[in-house]
């Protein structure tokens, strides 16, 4: 589990770094952070007390750093909705906890990215007065966003989160498999009492 935890904290450090760079003009990095994958994989693999605490605490820590840098409020409704969306993605991970593998988690990562994107953008559509409150406004929030953010349309956020979530999920599963195979090989190396080694 240690390699996976280190991977989670590395992803959060990466989120903080890109969060600071985006405001310096690196728009192509927008939302290239594996938030949904962290929630999904933590819920699928970690022990019960860490399933939700690790992803939400790491997200909160990175939010504190980024929001303090730009003077943004920490308890903004849009931020709270993001936590709720990640909790929903975590529920998908819990459904897969007994059969977590690349075969199940990579498709689940796509589902998690979609849930996160749909929930956060639908909330923006409902709460932002810039969107008309009809189907066309919802489609606008999910595709191009508001005109003042035309340099980074909404679909680009989704594309970047989808790619980063798939990549992180792949790395997370590899880390967990490596850790489990090392544990198994370590167990096999220790002679069992009453076994052939003890009899010799």
DAJOKA-V522507 format. One record per residue. N is the residue number from 1. RES is the residue in one letter. SS is DSSP state (helix for helix, strand for strand, loop for the rest). Layout:
n->N res->RES ss->SS
n->N res->RES ss->SS
This chain:
n->1 res->X ss->loop
n->2 res->X ss->helix
n->3 res->X ss->helix
n->4 res->X ss->helix
n->5 res->X ss->helix
n->6 res->X ss->helix
n->7 res->X ss->helix
n->8 res->X ss->helix
n->9 res->X ss->helix
n->10 res->X ss->helix
n->11 res->X ss->helix
n->12 res->X ss->helix
n->13 res->X ss->helix
n->14 res->X ss->helix
n->15 res->X ss->helix
n->16 res->X ss->helix
n->17 res->X ss->helix
n->18 res->X ss->helix
n->19 res->X ss->helix
n->20 res->X ss->helix
n->21 res->X ss->helix
n->22 res->X ss->helix
n->23 res->X ss->loop
n->24 res->X ss->loop
n->25 res->X ss->loop
n->26 res->X ss->loop
n->27 res->X ss->helix
n->28 res->X ss->helix
n->29 res->X ss->helix
n->30 res->X ss->loop
n->31 res->X ss->loop
n->32 res->X ss->loop
n->33 res->X ss->loop
n->34 res->X ss->loop
n->35 res->X ss->helix
n->36 res->X ss->helix
n->37 res->X ss->helix
n->38 res->X ss->helix
n->39 res->X ss->helix
n->40 res->X ss->helix
n->41 res->X ss->helix
n->42 res->X ss->helix
n->43 res->X ss->helix
n->44 res->X ss->helix
n->45 res->X ss->helix
n->46 res->X ss->loop
n->47 res->X ss->loop
n->48 res->X ss->helix
n->49 res->X ss->helix
n->50 res->X ss->helix
n->51 res->X ss->loop
n->52 res->X ss->loop
n->53 res->X ss->helix
n->54 res->X ss->helix
n->55 res->X ss->helix
n->56 res->X ss->helix
n->57 res->X ss->helix
n->58 res->X ss->helix
n->59 res->X ss->helix
n->60 res->X ss->helix
n->61 res->X ss->helix
n->62 res->X ss->helix
n->63 res->X ss->helix
n->64 res->X ss->helix
n->65 res->X ss->helix
n->66 res->X ss->helix
n->67 res->X ss->helix
n->68 res->X ss->helix
n->69 res->X ss->helix
n->70 res->X ss->helix
n->71 res->X ss->loop
n->72 res->X ss->loop
n->73 res->X ss->loop
n->74 res->X ss->loop
n->75 res->X ss->loop
n->76 res->X ss->loop
n->77 res->X ss->helix
n->78 res->X ss->helix
n->79 res->X ss->helix
n->80 res->X ss->helix
n->81 res->X ss->helix
n->82 res->X ss->helix
n->83 res->X ss->helix
n->84 res->X ss->helix
n->85 res->X ss->helix
n->86 res->X ss->helix
n->87 res->X ss->helix
n->88 res->X ss->helix
n->89 res->X ss->helix
n->90 res->X ss->helix
n->91 res->X ss->helix
n->92 res->X ss->helix
n->93 res->X ss->helix
n->94 res->X ss->helix
n->95 res->X ss->helix
n->96 res->X ss->loop
n->97 res->X ss->loop
n->98 res->X ss->loop
n->99 res->X ss->loop
n->100 res->X ss->loop
n->101 res->X ss->loop
n->102 res->X ss->helix
n->103 res->X ss->helix
n->104 res->X ss->helix
n->105 res->X ss->helix
n->106 res->X ss->helix
n->107 res->X ss->helix
n->108 res->X ss->helix
n->109 res->X ss->helix
n->110 res->X ss->helix
n->111 res->X ss->helix
n->112 res->X ss->helix
n->113 res->X ss->helix
n->114 res->X ss->helix
n->115 res->X ss->helix
n->116 res->X ss->helix
n->117 res->X ss->helix
n->118 res->X ss->helix
n->119 res->X ss->helix
n->120 res->X ss->helix
n->121 res->X ss->helix
n->122 res->X ss->helix
n->123 res->X ss->helix
n->124 res->X ss->helix
n->125 res->X ss->helix
n->126 res->X ss->helix
n->127 res->X ss->helix
n->128 res->X ss->loop
n->129 res->X ss->loop
n->130 res->X ss->loop
n->131 res->X ss->loop
n->132 res->X ss->loop
n->133 res->X ss->loop
n->134 res->X ss->loop
n->135 res->X ss->helix
n->136 res->X ss->helix
n->137 res->X ss->helix
n->138 res->X ss->helix
n->139 res->X ss->helix
n->140 res->X ss->helix
n->141 res->X ss->helix
n->142 res->X ss->helix
n->143 res->X ss->helix
n->144 res->X ss->loop
n->145 res->X ss->loop
n->146 res->X ss->loop
n->147 res->X ss->helix
n->148 res->X ss->helix
n->149 res->X ss->helix
n->150 res->X ss->loop
n->151 res->X ss->loop
n->152 res->X ss->loop
n->153 res->X ss->loop
n->154 res->X ss->helix
n->155 res->X ss->helix
n->156 res->X ss->helix
n->157 res->X ss->helix
n->158 res->X ss->helix
n->159 res->X ss->helix
n->160 res->X ss->helix
n->161 res->X ss->helix
n->162 res->X ss->helix
n->163 res->X ss->helix
n->164 res->X ss->helix
n->165 res->X ss->helix
n->166 res->X ss->helix
n->167 res->X ss->helix
n->168 res->X ss->helix
n->169 res->X ss->helix
n->170 res->X ss->helix
n->171 res->X ss->helix
n->172 res->X ss->helix
n->173 res->X ss->helix
n->174 res->X ss->helix
n->175 res->X ss->helix
n->176 res->X ss->helix
n->177 res->X ss->helix
n->178 res->X ss->helix
n->179 res->X ss->helix
n->180 res->X ss->helix
n->181 res->X ss->helix
n->182 res->X ss->helix
n->183 res->X ss->helix
n->184 res->X ss->helix
n->185 res->X ss->helix
n->186 res->X ss->helix
n->187 res->X ss->helix
n->188 res->X ss->helix
n->189 res->X ss->helix
n->190 res->X ss->loop
n->191 res->X ss->loop
n->192 res->X ss->loop
n->193 res->X ss->loop
n->194 res->X ss->loop
n->195 res->X ss->loop
n->196 res->X ss->helix
n->197 res->X ss->helix
n->198 res->X ss->helix
n->199 res->X ss->helix
n->200 res->X ss->loop
